[in-house]
Amino acid sequence: MSGELLDHRGRPRVVVTGMGIKCPAGTDVEGAWSTVRAGRSMAAAIELFDATPLEVRFACEVKTFDPEAYFSPKDVRRQDRVTQLGFAAASDAIDSAGDLACDPDRIAVVAATGVGGLTTLEENCHIFYEKGPSRVSPFFVPMMMPNATAGVISMRYGFTGPAFCVSTACAAGTNAIGEGVRLLRDGSADVVVAGGTEAFTAVTVAAFARMGALSKCNDDPTAASRPFDVDRDGFVIAEGAGFLVLESLEHALARGATIHGEVAGYGRNSDAYHITAPSPGGIGAARCMELALADAGLGAGEIGHINAHGTSTPLNDAAEAEAIHRVFGATPPPVTAPKGVLGHMIGGAGAAEAVLSLLILRDGILPPTANLTTIGPDIDLDVVHGAERAISSDPAISNSFGFGGHNASLVLRRVE
């Protein structure tokens, strides 16, 4: 396979040569993968801020992250946590990719987030109303803007190709990778650093709780995120980031890079139905998966595993199950949902799950979906739970569906 440099449409094949992750399961790729394989939920009482007044007082935090491993103390103060996490994951991915052997003008950055620097926004709103406008930070705008992560990555590494932000809610991380693939296919770049990042605040938690979107299992947080379970009652908010280094197969082979897998297909579309609810019957999500399969030149029967969006909300899990049946028929391939372990990292979720999907393909192991004990009657799927499961090396599809009706799917496969 590695000798075929072009895909079925005559486009450059796009491979992954670097991976980085900062997530509740761990701050390095192998550590996070070990935790996910164990099926151990990372939800716990919130420590980032005082959550006492909140209706929901738990989340999935990146407990062991040290921003000073990546920034000077001064720069830590000048970067929102969302950028700290995103840059750190991207930096790890770049370092793991080795010498990129590329003109900086030909290296692009696509960094996703659901919102951007919410911590900075919330802190400075308090300052404004309590201490006056003269006390607002002069770094407020560059710290809170959603494109800050893309800018910081490009500036720190001197990458002078396109650098931009994708903000499509929970689909953003997957969209960022897919748009990076498109940059490589159309010749706009030779290497792309692509991924997503997210951080949350007290107001974020309160807002999602008011919507009724969050689980309220304050007495047992570790059992709260339970994708596809009969007792699922909402998602667990999380922070974190995932990034990939993408390049053409030809470029990767020429520089002797380690190849972790291929992004063979990308689909994206919109439900055009409702700002938060999925389209009835999962029609939009199904069409998105079909677009990704067509882009990869694969049939539904060739997919060996589905990484589900699987948020643990009653409505969205049911809609995704319907969408999967529309595409894969009565007996879809096995499904897993990492959000049982990780919670929902919003704009960082899809990118982190792309990293995990590549590790699944590498090791031939499907991790168990945490907290799933009884599959809901509205979920007629083979959701892996209880213990990990060996799988074939067939390609996988990874889904992300976001508020605003944004849908994104990636087809990933091994490169022998």
N, C-alpha and C positions, 0 to 999 in steps of 0.2 A: 504493500500500500504506500509506503513512504516514497517510492519512486515516482508516483503520479503526483505531479506538482499542481495540477489544475483539477477543479471539481467537475461535476457532471455538466455544469453550464459554462465551462471554460474559464472560470474565475480562479484566482489564487486560493489554494487551500489555506485555512487559517488555523494555526496551532497555538497551544499554551506552553510557554517556556518559563514562566515564573508565577508563583502563587504566594499570597500573604493574607493573613487573617488576624483580626483582633475581635474576639467575640466572647460571649459569656462562657463558652466551653473551654477557652484557652486563648493565649496570645501568640501561639505559634501553630503552624499547620499540623504537625504530627500530634501535639498535645490536644488540640481541639478535636481532631479526628478520633483519638483514643476515648475522649469523653463522650462523643456522639455514639461511638460503637458500643459503649457501655449502657447507653440509653438512660443516662442520669440527668434528671432535670436540674437546671441551674437557677430556677426561680427561688427568690429569697427576699427577706425584708429589705426595703430600700435603704441604702447607706449613703448615697450621693447627696441627699438633702433630708431635712426633717419631713417625713411623710405622715406624721401624727394626725394632721387635720384632714387627710385625704380619705375618700371612701375606699380606695384601693391602695394598699400600703406595701405592695411587693412588686418586683420586676426582675428582669434578668440583666445584671450589670457585668461589666468587664472588670472583675475584682482586682486582677493583678497587673493592670496596665500602668506602666511608668512612662509618662510623656517625656521626662528628662533623659530617657534613653535615645530620644530622637530630636529634642529641642533643647536649647539653652534655657535656664530658668527665666530669663527675660522673654524669650520667644514663647515659652509656655503661657506666660501671662497675656501674650498678644495673639493667641490662637484659641478659638473656641474648641470645646471638647470634640465636636463633630469633625473638625479639621485635624485635631491631634490624632484621633483614631484612624481617620482616613489616610492621612499621610503615613502613619506608622505601618499600616497594612500595605500600602503601595510601596513604601521603602523596602519592606521585607521581600515583596514580590520582585522588585527590581534587583535587589541584591542576589536573590536566588537564581535569577535569570543569567547572571554572569555578564561578561563584556558584551554589550549589545551591538558593537561593531557597526554603528549607524550614525549618519549625519544627524545632529540634533534637530535640523530643520525637518527631518523625516520621522521624528518621534512625536506622537500625539498623546494627549491625556483626555480621557472621558471619565469624569467623576460624578457620581450620582448622589443625591440626597432627597429625602422627602420634603424638607423645609430648609435646612441650613442651621445657622448658629442660634438655636433657641435659648441656650444657656446665656449667651451674651444679651440677647433681646430681653429676656426676663429680668436679668440682673440690672440692666440699664434702665428699664422701665421703673423698677423700684427706686433707683437712684434719682431719676428725673422727678418723680412725684414726692419723694421724701427729702431730697437735698437740693433740688433745683437743676435747671438745665446746664449750669456751668460745671456741674460735677459729672456729666455724661462723658464716658470715655472717648477720647479722640480716635480710638481704634474701633469704635462701635461698628461702623459700616463695614470695613474690611473683615472684621471678625464674624459678623452675622450673615453676610451675603452668601447665598447658596453655592456660588462658583468659587468660593475661597479655597476649597480643597484642591480643585483643578489648578488654580493659580499657584498655590504653594508648591504642589508637586512639580509643576513645570519650572518654577523659579529656582527651587532648591537643586534641581538636576540640570538646569539649563536646556530643557527640551523646548525648542522653539517652533515645533509644529502646532497644529490646531490643539487648543486646550479649552474645553467647555464643560458645562454642567447639564445633566439630564435630571429633571424633577417630575417624575410620574408616580408619585406616592409609592405604594408597595411594589410597583413594577420597576422602579427606577434602576436598581442595581442590575437587573437582567437586561433592561433597555441599554444601559451604558455599555455592557459587554457586546450586545448585538450591534450597536452603532459603531463600536470599535471595529468589529468584523467588517462592517460596510466600508469604513475608511481604508482598510487594507485591501479589500476586494476592488475598490474603484481607483486605487493607486494614489490616494491622498497621503498615505503614510507607509513606512516600512515596519514600524513597531508602534504598538499602542499600549499604553498603560490604562486599564479600564476596571472600574469597580464602583462600589457604593459604600456610603457611611451614614450613620445616624447616631444621634444622642437625644436624650429626652430630659424633660424638666418636670417640676411639680405641676405646672399648668398643663403640660401635655397629658400627664396621667389623669388629672382632673377632667380634662376635656373628653378624652376617650371614655372615661368612666361615665360621664354624663350622657354620652351617646348610647350607652349600654353595650359597648363593644368589648370591654375588658371582663375577664373572669374576676369574680369577687371572693375567691377562696383565701381570704386573709388568714384563716386558721390553719391552712395546709397548702402553702404556696407551691411546694414541689409537685403537687398533684394537679395544679391549676391548668396548665397547658396540656390538653389531651385531644389532639387532632383526631377527627373521625370517630370519637368515642360517643356512646349513647348519652353520656352525662356532660359533654362539652358545653361550656357556658360562656365562652369568650376567650380572646387571646390574652397573652401576657406580654406587655410591652418590654422591649429590650433595646440595648444599644450595641453598637459594634460596626465592623467594617470588613469587607473582603475585596481583594484586588487581584487581577491577573495581568501578566504581560503576554500580549498577543503579537504574533508576527506571521508572515507567510511561511509556509513549509519550506519553500526554497531558501528564504533568508535564514531560517533556523538551521537547516542542514548545512548551509555554507559556513556558518560560524561554529558548527559543532555543538549546538545547544542541546540540553536535555529537554525532551518533549514529553509533556504530561498528558497530552490529549489534543483533540481537535474540536473546534466549534464548527460543526458541519452544517448547521441550519439555524435560522433565526426567523421568528414570526412575531409580528406585533400588529395590534388593531385596537379598536375601541368598541365597547358595548353600545355607546350612544343611547343609554337607557336611564340610568339613575346615578346620582353623584356618589352614593355609597353602596348601594345594593347591586349584586351581579344581575346580568340579564336572565330572564326566566329560562330554566332548563340548561343554563350554562352555555347558551348558543355562542356568545362572543368568545368565551374561553376555548370552546371546541374549535371554532374557526381559526383561532390563533395557533393552536397546536397543529392543525392541518397545514397552515402556512409554513410553520417551521419544518414539518416533515417534507413538504414539497420543495422548500429551499435546500434541504439536505439531499433530495433525490431518493428518499426512503419511503417505504410503505409502513403503515401502522404495525403490521405484523413483524417488522424487523426491529422494533424497540424492545429492549429487555428489561427496562426499569423506568418508572416515573417518579421523579422527585416532585412531590405535590406542593402546591402553595400551602395547603393544610394549616390554616391559621388557628383552628380550634373554635371557630364561631359556628353556630348552628346553620345559618343561612349559606355562608360561603363554602363550607365543607360539602354540604349537600349539592350545591350548584357545581362545584368542581367534580364531584363524583358523577353527576349527570353528564358533564362535558366529556369526561374520560370515556364513558360508555358510548357517547355519540361518535367518538373517533376510533375507539379500539374494539367496539362491539361487546358481546356478552362476557367475554373472558379477557379483560385487560391484563397487561403485565403487572408484576408486583409493584406496590406503591409504598413509599416511605415519606415521612414528614418530619424533618429535623426540628421544626419549631416546638415539638414536645420537649426537646432538650434546651434549645436556644432561646425560646420565646420569639417574638416578632420584631426584627430589627428594621422594619419599615424600608427605607431606601437602601439599607445595607443588606437586607435579607437575601435577595436574589443573587447577589455577587458572592456572598459567603456560601450559599447553597451550591453555587456553581463549583466552588473549590471542593466542597464535600462530594459533589457528584463525580468529579474527576478522581477523587480518592476512592470512591466506590468502584469505579471502573478499573482503577489501578490494582486494587486488592481483590476484586471479585466478591466483595462482602457488602450486603445491605444491612445497615444498622437498624435496630428495632425502634419503632415509634414510641417514645416515652409516654407513660401513663395510659396507653390504650389497653383497656381490659375487655371491654365489650363493644364491638363495632356497632354503630348506630343502625337502626332498621332502614334508614334512608341512605346508607352507604354500602352499596353492593360491590365492594372492592376487596382485593387481596392485599390488605394493608399489613406490612410486616410488623409484628409486635411480639413481645415476650423474649425473643432471642434473635441474634443476628442470623442472617441467612446467606449462604453462598449463591452467587448468580453467575450467569454466563457473561461473556465479554461483549454482548450485543450493545448497540448504542442506547443512550438514555435520553429522556426529555425532562427538562427542568422548567417548572412553571412559576410565574409571578403575576398576580392580578391585583390591581390597585384601585383605591378610591378615584373617582373621575371616570371609571370605566376603562382604565388602561390595562391591556393584557400584553404579556410578553412571554415567549417560550424559546428555549435554546435546545438544540439537539447536539449532544456531546458524544464523542466516541474515542476509543483508543487508537493510537497510531503504532502499528507493529513495526 
